[in-house]
Amino acid sequence: MKKIIVYNPYNVFSLYKLFLFYSILKVTFGKAELIKKILPENLYYYLRTKIIKKNVAKYEKTDITLFKNVEIETINRCNNTCGFCPVNKKQDIRTFKRMEEGLFNRIIDQLSDINYSGEIAFHSNNEPLLDNDLANKIAYTHKKCPDAFLYFYTNGVLLNAEMVLKFKKSGIQKIVVNNYNNKKKLHKNIENLINELNKLQDVDYPQIVIIIRELNEILNNRGGNSPNKPNSHFNHYKYFQDVPCSLPFEKLVIRPDGKVSLCSQDAYGEITLGDTNKSSLVEIWQGKPFEKIRKTLINNGRKRLPLCEICDY
């Protein structure tokens, strides 16, 4: 497999290639969004709800003892102005917070204690490269959780070849670059990164997936908080009100202050299901708040849950 893969979802041929390679690349961005670009709207939402129901159905018969993915937001800031994001640098209402080293290490130590071998993402609703200590955090994680899959998403504005090699040395396995450009072109620094890495021989670096995206594209509504997809103009969330959601069954999202959010779509951290300063990761995951959310989703869909009832993820 190529180490650097560039896709333009606005190019039909490239779009189908990305769709076909999705299962191999494990690119969390946009499997649904890729399908959405191909299918008529009503058919897309019909299939999307069917897939969600099928995914959640398997959890009804399974003991949800552990998460599959841990998303750690080490700094709650972004440096871009994406129109779909509630926390872009012009609209972010959150109080600035950077995760303390001691807290981060305790979280990773707990994952190590349970021999965690799932996915660990060093991003959430933020730009991870704004954390100057990110490489050290990744190195500590790789040391303590050698069997986990480590990756992060970035807008790539700050990324260069030297950083990629540094992250590889730290233990990162995949970097996904969302190249936001309304002209649908690669940013100059990303072009330089590709050229520099392609010149290297016998030098290992992580899998890099670069996706060309528009700065103001319309995506999911982030629980009704997406600036360019207000529910007053878009009612796609109604397709999902009687449908559950798989995120609370699979993903643990930790904010910089150590509190655990409902899910990755809860950009502001409006709903807190636990606090890693007070409880262990396993205690939070198996605790009553998460259990209540899951039971409600299975039995009643999203209608009775704040944020969920107006979300179209």
N, C-alpha and C positions, 0 to 999 in steps of 0.2 A: 504494500500500500504506500502511496506517496505520502511524504511527511508533511507537505504543504498542499492544501486543497483549497481552491478558490471557486466560489459559486456565486452566480448572479441569478437570484430567484425570478428576476423580471425577464430573463431569457428563457424561453420555453424549453429549449434543449437542455440547458444547464439545470433548470428546475426539475425535469424528469430524472436527470442524473443524480441530483441531490436526494430526490425521493427514493430512488432505487438503492442508493448507498446509505440511507438513513440508519438501518439496523446495524450496519458495520461501524459507522462512525459514532453512533450513540450521541448525535447532536441533539441535545434537549431542546434547543430553539426550534420551534416552528414545524414540527411534523404536522400538527393541525393547521398551521398557517400555510404550509406548502400545499396541503390538500385543498385548502380554502381558495388558493389561487387557481386551481384547476377546475373545481366543481362549481355548479350553480349554487347560490346561497342556501336555498331550502334543502337541497340534497346534502350539502355540506353539514348543516346543523342536524339534520336527521341522522346521518352517519356518525357524527360526533357524539350525539347523545347515546346512540346504540353502543359505541365503543366504551364510553364512560360507564354505562350500566354493566357491561360485560366485565370491565376491569374491577369494579367495586364488588361485583357478585362473588368473585373468588375469595374476597376477604370476609364475607358473611360466614363462610364455612371454615375459616382459618383463624387461629389465635394470633392476633397482631402483637407479637412479643417485641418486635424490634423494627426500627425504621430502615429503609433501604438507602436513603440519601440524607446527608447532613449538610445544610447550607449555612455557612458562617459568614456573617457580615462584620468584618473587622473595622470598618469605618463607614459611617452613614452619609456619604456625600458622593455626588457625581460631578463631572466636569463638562457635561454635554447638555444640549437643549432639546432633546427629543420630544416632539409634540405629544406622543402617546404616554409619556412617563410622568406620573404624579410627583416624582422626586427629582425632576431635572433641575439643573442648577439655578434656574430662574423661579421655580415654583416650590421648592422643597420647604416644608414648614417644620421639619423635625429639628429638635435641639441637637447641635453637633455633638457627636460622640465617637471616640476611638476606643476599641476594645483594649483593656489593660492586658499586659503580658501574662500576669498571674492568672487571670480569668481564662484567657485563651489556653494556657497550658493545662489548667484543671479540666477543661472540656476535652482536650485531646487525651489527657491521662485517663479519663473515664472511658473514652473510646478504646484506648489501648487495653484497659482492664477487662473489657468484654471481647477482646480479640476482633474488633470490628473490621470487616472486610468489604463493606459497601462503598458507596461513593461519598467523597467529601468535596464540596464546592466552596471555593474561597471568594464567593460573591453572593449577592442577593439583590437588593434594590439599591445598587451603588456602583461605583467604579473602583474595583479592587486595587488598581495600580496607584491610587492616591494614598494607599498605606505604604509608607516607605520601608516598613519592616516586613512586608509580605513574604519575601524570600526566606527570611529566618523562620517565620511561622510555618511555611510549607516544609522547610527542612526538619523542624521539630515534629511536625505531623508525620512525615515520611519515616522518621526514626522510630516513633512510637507506634505507628500503624502501617507497617510495611506492606500489608496485604490490601490496603484500601486503595481505591482509584481516585487520584487527586487531579483536579482540574479547576479552571475558572473561565468565566466569560469577561470580556473587556471590550470597550469601544475602540481600543487600539491607539487612541490619541497619543498616549505616552510611551507606547511600546517600540522597542528597537531590538536588533539582533543580539546585542550584548545582554539585554535583559532576558531574552528567551533562553540563552545559554546559561545564565545565572539561575533561572527558574528550573531548568532541566537538572542542573547540579543539585538543586534543593530537593528535587524529587517529583516535580510536576509531570504529569503524563499527557495532558491535553490542554491546549489553549484555544478557545473559540473567540474569534475577533468579529464583532458586529461592526462592519465598516459603514458608518452612516454618512451617506453622501447623496444629495438630491440629484446630482448629475450621473449617479450610478457608476462612479469611477473609484478606483482605489486611491486612498490618500497617499501623498508622496512618501511619508515615513513607512507606510505599509509596503509600497513598491520597493523601497530601499531595503526593508527587512527581508523581503522575498529574495531579492538579488543577492544580498550578502549571505543568506543562509544557503542558497543554491550553489554558491561558490565553494562552500566548505566541503572538504572530503575527509572521510573517516572521523567526522565529528558528529556525535549523536545529539539530537535535540527533540523536543516533544512533538507530538502530532499537533499541527496547526491547521485549523479550519477557519477560513475567512469567508464571511458571507456579506455580500454587498446589499445594503439596505437603505431605504429612504429615511431621512431624519424625521419626517412627519407622517409615516405610514400609520394606518389605523389597525390596531391589533385587538387584543382582549381589553375589556374595560376596567381591569384591575379593581374589581369589587365596586364599580361605579365611580372610581376616582381618576380614571384616565382623562386628561385634559381635552383631548381631541375626539373622545367618544362618550359624550355625556348621555345619560339615560333619557334625557328629555328629547333627544333626537335619534337615539338608537335603542331599540327594544329587543335586541338579540338575547338578552338575559332571560327573557320569557321562555325561550326554548328550553332552558335548563332548570326552571324552578321546581319541576317534579323529578329532577335527576340528581343523583348524589355526586360526589366529587372524590377523586382518588387521592388528592394531595394529603389530607389528614391521616391517610392510611399508609403513606409511604415516606413523607419528607418531614424532617425536623428543621425548622428555620430559627436560627439564633441571632438576635440583634446584638450590637456592640456592647450594650449594658448587661448582656447575659440573659435577657428575657426571651422567651420563646413565643413567636408569633403564630397566629392561626395557620398561615401558609405563605408562600412566596408572593401571592397576589395581594396580600395585605401590606402594601407598600409603606404605610404610615405606622404599622404596628399597632393598629387600633384594638385588636383583640389579643390578649396575652393569655397563654395556656400554661405558663409555668415560668420559673425563674431559676436559672442554673446556679445562682449565688446561694440558693436556699435548698434546692433539691437536685438529685442526680438526673442525668439524661433519661435513664430507664424509668425512674419514678415519674418523671414528667410525661413521658411517652405512654406509660401505662396508667396514668392518673385519671381522676374523675373528669376534669375538663375535656381532655381528648376523647375519653370514652363517651361522654355525653354528645360531643360533636359527631362522632362516628355513628352512634345509634340513631341520632336524628336524621342524618344524611341517608342512612339505609332505610329507615321506616317512613320518613316524610319528605325526602328530597331536601331542597335548600330553603323552602318557604319560611320556615320558622327560625332561621339563623341569620342574625345581622351580618351584613356584608355578603354572605353567601347568596342570599335571596336576590341580590341585584348584580351577581357576577356571571359573566358569560365565558369563563375559562372552561 
